Amino acid sequence: MTVREMKQDMVHLINQMDDSCEQNVKNMWLYIRRTAKRKEEKEKNYSPEITRRMEIVRELAGAFSACQTVDWKKDKEEYLLEKHGR
């Protein structure tokens, strides 16, 4: 299971929680918030070099997947026709 699928599954499960059960919702919220804070606290302890590298990674994260079109086969075919002709 990919990270994206796990996150989607987690959101789906959270949405299924009964809103009338305030304690369960609060417990889930506290757990997620505490987990997210751990990551932030961990990143504060990074050296300046690692911090610089992480900024570059965040800037470029998803750059290749975001630029892909829906019909990549058609784009490839058009590119090859332009480059090599028929």
N, C-alpha and C positions, 0 to 999 in steps of 0.2 A: 504494500500500500504506500503510495507516495505521500509526501508531506501535504500537498494540496488536497488530496483525497481525505487525509486524516482531519485537516482543518474543516473541510466541508462537512464531514461526518459529525465532528464535534459541534459545529453550528446547528446542524440538523437536530442533534440530540438536545441541545440547549433549547431550541425552539419547541421541542415536544414537552418540556417541563411545564408543570402546572403552575400558572402564575399565582394561584391562590395559596400555594405552599411557599410562603415567604422565606422560611428558614432554608429550604433546599436551594432556592435561587440565590440567597445571600451566601451560602456556603460555596456554591459554584463560582460566584463573582469573586469572593475572597481568594479562592484557590487560583483562579486565572490571573487575578491582579498580583498575587504574591509571586507566581511563576514568572510573569512578565518583568517584575521588578528585579528578580534575581539576575536576569539577563542584563538589565541596565547597570546594576551594581557591578557585575562581572566585567563589563566593558569599561567601567571607570578605572579599573586597575590595569588596563593595557598600557604598554609603553608607548611613547610618541610615535615610534616607527610602525607598530602594529595598528595604532589608531589611524595613521595616514593610509596604510594599506586597506584597512576596513572601509574608509571613506571611498577609495577607488572602487572597491568591490561593490559597495552599495550603489555607486553611480552607474556602474556597468551591468548590474544584476538585471537579467531579463532582456538585455538589449537585443539578443539574437531572436529570442522567441517572440518579442513584441513586434519585430519587423517582418515576421513571416506572414504571408497572405494566406487566404483560405485555400485557394487553388494553386498550389505551388507547382504542380505538374504542368499546368497551362503556362505559367510564367516561365518555366524552364524551357518548354517547347518554343515559346515566342523568342526567348533569348537565343536559343540555338539557331532558329531560323534567321534572326537578325545577324548573328555572328557568321554563320556558315552558308547562308542562303538555303536554297532547296536541295 
